[in-house]
Amino acid sequence: MPALFFEMINLATNTANQTAYFTLDEARQYFSETFTHYLVIITRAENQPGGQQVAQVPAILEDNARYTSLRITTVGLYSAGQYTYEVYGQNSNSNTDPENASVVGLLERGMMTLTDDSTIFTALTGDIPDDYRS
């Protein structure tokens, strides 16, 4: 039976200072070492064109047991579409290499959608009758 996956992270292409929400606290229990920062890597998932990746140490806006909100940038990612993301816990405020010794471990991996300025939905403009018998 195929696994169901619902994308909940939607960001704009080539845009700084966006807020994204994650559930990172659940993974803390698996690591004996604590961490102070996050490393987020966003990679183009469709056809894997070269150079379509951004690694960053985002600003932490909120970090609690229910959710973590981070200030994310997609500057440099120009193509709308599907992207994968990985969030690592780390003890560096500048490292962007997941193999670096300051990285404690992978906390979350998932999919996100980046959209450009095109319309992603169409609003209905017709009148909808309020009486089904009319």
Secondary structure by P-SEA (a helix, b strand, c coil): cbbbbbbcccccccccbbbbbbccccccccccccccbbbbbbbbccccccccbbbbbcccccccccbbbbbccccccccccbbbbbbbbbcccccccccccccccccccbbbbbbcccccbbbbcbbbbccccc
